[in-house]
Amino acid sequence: MFDKEVRLPNPQTSTALGQLLNNRVSTKEYHGPEDLDEQTISDLLWAAFGKNKKGTRTIPTALNQKELGVFLVSDKGAWRYNGEENTLSKVSDEDILPYISEQDYVKEASLHFIYTGSNREYSPLHAGSAYQNVYLAAEEKGLNSVVRAYIDKEGLKKP
Ligand SMILES: Cc1cc2nc3c(=O)[nH]c(=O)nc-3n(C[C@H](O)[C@H](O)[C@H](O)COP(=O)(O)O)c2cc1C
């Protein structure tokens, strides 16, 4: 198809997707939690793992098992996102932010998503697809975002 080495045409960064990808960056400075409106929260969750018009999800999943948990977390508690129904169900009234805020800047962010799964091989891949979608959806809305693995996973497991 190609010779051994070839310079490719410049990427087309002027398209809607090209601009989002071109601007994608992890932000580690936030300036205090703000209340985001429900539409914004819905759009971000939908990007992560919502149902699309093809009847599938915004991300592919291994064996089409849709094996990914997505939780919304704020200082008011935690909610599980149901992408099939586009609903949120409260799963905790507790402020679990201390378990996910080991880095100081995190406390200043407006909301947090937690991705869970039980498939050692595939769940991290599904989470990767979801958080990349969230980066792009956030960028489109002029919001900052960062994915983080540095959280207290054992603490979160406590009832
Ligand atoms: C799987 C994964 C885990 C990450 N965990 C953390 C984290 O715990 N804390 C943090 O501040 N950044 C975390 N990051 C963000 C990276 O530091 C960031 O993506 C990297 O510095 C590259 O910057 P960029 O995203 O702007 O290209 C993580 C990124 C990935 C992909």
The ligand as a MOL file (V3000), in Angstrom:
LIG
                    3D

  0  0  0     0  0            999 V3000
M  V30 BEGIN CTAB
M  V30 COUNTS 31 33 0 0 0
M  V30 BEGIN ATOM
M  V30 1 C -5.3260 5.5420 32.1230 0
M  V30 2 C -4.9790 6.9470 32.5610 0
M  V30 3 C -4.8590 7.2290 33.8970 0
M  V30 4 C -4.5720 8.5250 34.3270 0
M  V30 5 N -4.5260 8.8010 35.6620 0
M  V30 6 C -4.2890 10.0600 36.0660 0
M  V30 7 C -4.3160 10.3690 37.4600 0
M  V30 8 O -4.5640 9.5330 38.3250 0
M  V30 9 N -4.0970 11.6430 37.8160 0
M  V30 10 C -3.8510 12.6270 36.8950 0
M  V30 11 O -3.6450 13.7760 37.3010 0
M  V30 12 N -3.8300 12.3700 35.5870 0
M  V30 13 C -4.0600 11.1110 35.1370 0
M  V30 14 N -4.0910 10.8290 33.8020 0
M  V30 15 C -3.9400 11.9240 32.8260 0
M  V30 16 C -2.5320 11.9210 32.2190 0
M  V30 17 O -1.6290 12.4600 33.1540 0
M  V30 18 C -2.5400 12.7370 30.9230 0
M  V30 19 O -3.4010 12.1340 30.0040 0
M  V30 20 C -1.1500 12.7990 30.3280 0
M  V30 21 O -0.3260 13.6200 31.1250 0
M  V30 22 C -1.1390 13.3150 28.9190 0
M  V30 23 O -1.7310 14.5860 28.8820 0
M  V30 24 P -2.8510 14.8830 27.8110 0
M  V30 25 O -4.0440 14.0210 28.1550 0
M  V30 26 O -3.1300 16.3420 27.9490 0
M  V30 27 O -2.3010 14.5090 26.4710 0
M  V30 28 C -4.3550 9.5530 33.3620 0
M  V30 29 C -4.4580 9.2500 31.9970 0
M  V30 30 C -4.7860 7.9750 31.6050 0
M  V30 31 C -4.9240 7.6880 30.1240 0
M  V30 END ATOM
M  V30 BEGIN BOND
M  V30 1 1 1 2
M  V30 2 1 2 3
M  V30 3 2 2 30
M  V30 4 2 3 4
M  V30 5 1 4 5
M  V30 6 1 4 28
M  V30 7 2 5 6
M  V30 8 1 6 7
M  V30 9 1 6 13
M  V30 10 2 7 8
M  V30 11 1 7 9
M  V30 12 1 9 10
M  V30 13 2 10 11
M  V30 14 1 10 12
M  V30 15 2 12 13
M  V30 16 1 13 14
M  V30 17 1 14 15
M  V30 18 1 14 28
M  V30 19 1 15 16
M  V30 20 1 16 17
M  V30 21 1 16 18
M  V30 22 1 18 19
M  V30 23 1 18 20
M  V30 24 1 20 21
M  V30 25 1 20 22
M  V30 26 1 22 23
M  V30 27 1 23 24
M  V30 28 2 24 25
M  V30 29 1 24 26
M  V30 30 1 24 27
M  V30 31 2 28 29
M  V30 32 1 29 30
M  V30 33 1 30 31
M  V30 END BOND
M  V30 END CTAB
M  END
